[in-house]
Amino acid sequence: MEALHNVLFNMQALYSFALGVYAAILAAQNKSISGNFWGAVGTYTVLNVLILILGIILASRGEIVESGGRNTIYFLYMAFLVVIMPGLFSLLRGRDDRNAAIAFSLLALFNASVSISMIQRGLVTWIVPS
């Protein structure tokens, strides 16, 4: 189950980067955010919820017990990733203009960097195809 968790987390990191690029392209073309993008944001949020649930299951089984409160850091990071995209949508009150696309692009790229930070800290393992 830990391998599934890590694969989904890797997918989330790459998906976040792709979402940021997608929003940047929309902003560069001065297009409004479409339903496709909102669906991608919903998928991103559901993916993070699924990863968090798997992390809770693994922690409750004692499979990812870390010393020094590292599980706490993992859960704080994941809680951030779950709520931040819907939170930005709420703060922008559903705006779909160029400025909203820029904000979503910056946030998605920041989320990708947060994911990379989690990998570098050893909270999650990066899966490399062999």
N, C-alpha and C positions, 0 to 999 in steps of 0.2 A: 504494500500500500504506500510505502514511503517513495518508491520509484514513481508511482502514479502522481503523487503529490509534487515531486520534483519536476516531472514532465509538464504538468499543468502550470506550475510556476514559471518554467522556462517559456511556455507558450504565452503566458500573461505578460512577461517582460517584452517579448517580441511583438505581441499584439499592441501593447501600449505604445511602443515606438512607431508601429505602423499607423496607429490612430493619430498620433501627433503629426506624422507626415501628411496623412489624409486631411486633417484640419488645416495644416499650413498651406496645402495646395488649394483648398477651398478659399482660404483667405487671400492667397496670391491672385487667384482668378476673380476675386471680389464677388464670389457666389455666396448665397445664403446657405446655411446648414440645412441639409435635406433630411428626410426621414431615414435614409440609409445610414447617415451618421448617428442619428439618435438610436437606431437599432444596434449599431456597433457599440455605442456607449452602454446600452442595456446589457449586451452580451459581455462586455468587459466587466461590468459590475457583478453579473451572475457568476462569471468565471472566478472572480476574486472571492465571492461568497463560498463557492464550492471548495476553493483552495483552503480557505479559513476553516471550513467544516472538517476537511480532511486533516488539517493541522491539529484541530481540537481532538479528533479521534486518535491520532497518533500520540499526542501528548497524554491523553487519558490512559492509553495502553502502556505508557512509559517508553515508547519507542524513540522519542526525540527529547528525552530529558537532558537538559544542559545545565551546567553549574553556573552560578553567578547571575542568575536572572535572565539568561539569554532567551528562554521561552517567553518571558514577559516582553522583551524587546520585539521578538517575532510577532507576537499577538498585537502589539501596538502598531507595528508597521502594517500588518494585514488589516487591522481595523481602519487605519488611515486610507489604505487602498480601496477598501469597500465603500467608504462614505464620501470620498473626495469628489468623484465625478458627478454623482447625483447632487452633491452639495453645491458644486459650481453651477449646475443647471438651475438649482433653486435660487442661488444668489443672483443669477442673471435673469431670472424670471422667464425662462424659456426663449430668450432672445436668440435670433438665428442670423444676425448680421455678421459683417466682416470682423468686427471687434470681438464678438463672441467666438468666432472661429479661431482667432489669434489666442484668446484666453484658453480655449480647449486644447489648442496645439501645445502651448507652453506647459499646461498642466499634464498632458499625456506624456510629453518628453521628460518632464520632471518625475513623473511616476516611473518611467522606464529607468531613470537614474536611481531612484529609490530601490527598485528591484535589483539593479546591478550592485548597489551598496549592500543589500541583504546577502547577495551571493558572495561578495568580497568579505563580508564579516563572518561567513561560514554559517549563516542561519539557514540557508538553503543550498543545495548542491546543484551546480550547473551540469546538465546532462549533455554530453558531446557524443554525436553519433560515431560509431566505430566503423 
